[in-house]
């Protein structure tokens, strides 16, 4: 643990007086509100979009980077915009594909001490910077009509399971949730089936909430089939 981390830990457990609570905790409500308002006002007009989640550490030239570009490009050609976390890696690839196809390219950037700087493929009027992860996640869930989950780390898992949980609990319409990369996600899916399901912690129907695929054409097909089924069309 570094000195900075140790100091933060000590500050977290230190008893605060009322003035400190008013200054920090209470005023943080207004910072959260400002991020919510900016997100709602910016994203309410973007039209139907697909969120693409994935690792910030995937370098250009890697197979999954190329695949994310291709997925975003093809979805944009079908009339959907693309929303990403706004950073490098898979996020950059998603915005790059959308931009190359001339479509809507949205970036929900998060302010971090490492890894995260906004990529250059985001529409300038559709780049939003967030300080709070939970506010950013609200925007992903509220303004996406499908979710494509590329290989990633803890952040990607967080976003994926948020979407799955909201669909499972009927807090979100059962928009397509598509996991890309059978080799990468297959082990997790098997664990869900063989451990969580067997333990009775989920229902068998919960396994139908998401899809597991390998190709960009499969992604486009799943999204298109969903919207044809419900007679909904992108309105760009």
N, C-alpha and C positions, 0 to 999 in steps of 0.2 A: 504494500500500500504506500502510495506517495504521500508527501507532506500535505499536498493540496487535498487529496482524498481523505486523509486523516482529519484535516481541519473541517471539511464539509460534514464528516460524520459527527464530529464533536458539536458543530453548530446545529445539526439536526436534532440532537438530544438535549441541547441547552434550553432551559426554561425561558420563554419569552415573556416580556411584559406587554401590557395592553398597547402601548405606543408602537412597539415593533410589530405586533399582530396587525394593527391598523395600517401601518406603513407598507408591510410586505404582503401578508396573506390576503387582506381585504382588497388591496389595490390590484392584486393579480387577477381578480374577477374581471376587472375592466380590460386587462390585457387579453384575457380569453375572449371576452365579448368582441373586442376589436378584430381579432383573428376570425371569429365566426362571421361577423358582418362582412368583412372583406371577401371571405370565401364564398358566402352565399351570393353576394352581389356580382362577383366575377363569374361564378360557375353556373348560375341560374340561366345564362343565355347561351351556353356552349352547345346545346343539342345533345343527341345520344352519343355516348362515349363508352369505350372499353378501357378498363384499367389494366395495365401491365405491371406486375410486380416481379422483382428479381434482384439479384445481387449487385451491389455497387462495385464489386471487385472483379467483375467479368470484363476482361480486356477486349478492345476492338480486335477483330481477327479470330477470336475464339468462336467455336461452332455455335454456342448458345447466343452469343452477341449477334451473329449473322441471322440466326433463326428469329430472334426478337425483332430485328429490322424487317425481316420478311413478313412476319405476322402483322406488325403494325402497318406496313405498306398495303397488304391485302385487305385488312379490315377497313382502312381508310378509303380504299377504292370502292368498298361496298357502302360507303356513306357514313361510317362511324368515325368519330374523333378518338384520340388516344390520350389517356391520362396516365402519367407516371409520377414517381417520386421526385422527378426533376434533376436527379444527380447523374453521376457517371454510370458505367457498366450497362446492365440491362435497361436501366431507366433511360440512359442516353440512346441506346439502340432503339427503344420504342419511339422516342421522340424523333429520332433520325428517320425512321421508316415513315412515320406520319407526315413529317415535313417534306420528304422526298415525293410523296404522293399528292402533295398540295392540300392536305387535310388539316383539321384542327389538332394542334399539338399542345397539350396542357402539362405544366410542371408544378407539382406541389412540393416545393423544396423545404427541407428541414434544416435549421441552423444547428450544426454540429462542430465540435472542435477538430474533427478529422473526417476524411472521405468525401464529405458532401459539399460540392459546389455546383451551382446550376449549370447544366449543359447548354450548348449553343443552339440546339435544335427546337427550343420551345418558342411558341409564339410570344412575342414580348408582352402583349396585353393579357396573356394567360399564364404568366409566371407569378406564383404566390409563395412568399416565404413565411414559414411557420416556426414558432418557438416551441409550441406544444404538440407532442406526438398525437395526443388523443383528439385534438381539434383537426389536425391533418387527416386522421383516419376517418373522422366523421365525413369529411369532404369526399374521400374515396368511396365510401359506402353510399352516400346520398346521391352522388352524381354519376355513377357508373351503371351501365346496363348489362355488363358482363365483366368477368375477371379472369385474366390469363396469368397464371402463376408459373414463372420460369424458375429454374434452380436459384436458390439464394440461401441466406443465413437466418439468424433469429428474427430480424425485421420482416423478412418475407414470410416466415412461419406465422408471425403475429398477424400480419395482414390477411393471410390465407384463412387462418382459423377464425378471425373476426368475421369474415364474410360467411364462412360455413356456419358459425354459431348463430348469426343473425337470420340466416335462411332456416336453420333447424328450429329456431324458436319463433318463427313466423313474424319476426320484426323486419324482414326484408323479403321482397318478392324473390321467387326462386330463379333469379337470373343465372345464366350459365357461369359456373366456376370451373375453370379448365386448368389442370396441372399438366405442364409440358415437360416431357422427359421421363419416360418409363424407368430408365435405369436409375435416375436420380430419386424419383418419388416412389418408385415401386416398393421399396423396403418399408417406407412409412405407411403406405396404404395397407400392406400386409400386416403390419403391427396394429393398425387400427382395426382391421378385420379379425385378426387372431387373438388380440389381447383386449382391446376396449370393448368390442362387440361381445366376445365370449364372457367377459366379466359383467355384462349387462349394463354397461355405462352408456351405451348408445343403442339405437334400434337398427335393424337391418336396413330399413328404408333410408336411414341417414347416409348410407354408402352411395345412394343415388344422387346426393346433393352435388357431387363433383364428378368430373370426367378426367380420365388419364389418357393422354395422347402423346404422339411423337412429332407430328408434322403440322406445318402452318395451314395446310388445306383442311385438316381435321378441325382445327380451331374455327376457321371461317365457316365450315359446314355446320358445326354445332351452333354457332351464334346465329347464322342465317336460318337454320331450321327452327330455332326457338322463336324467332320473330315472325317467320311465316306461319307457324302454328297459331300464334296469337294475333295474326293480321296487323302487326305493328311494323312500320317502316321508318328508317332514319329520315329526319326531316331537314337535312342540310340542303 
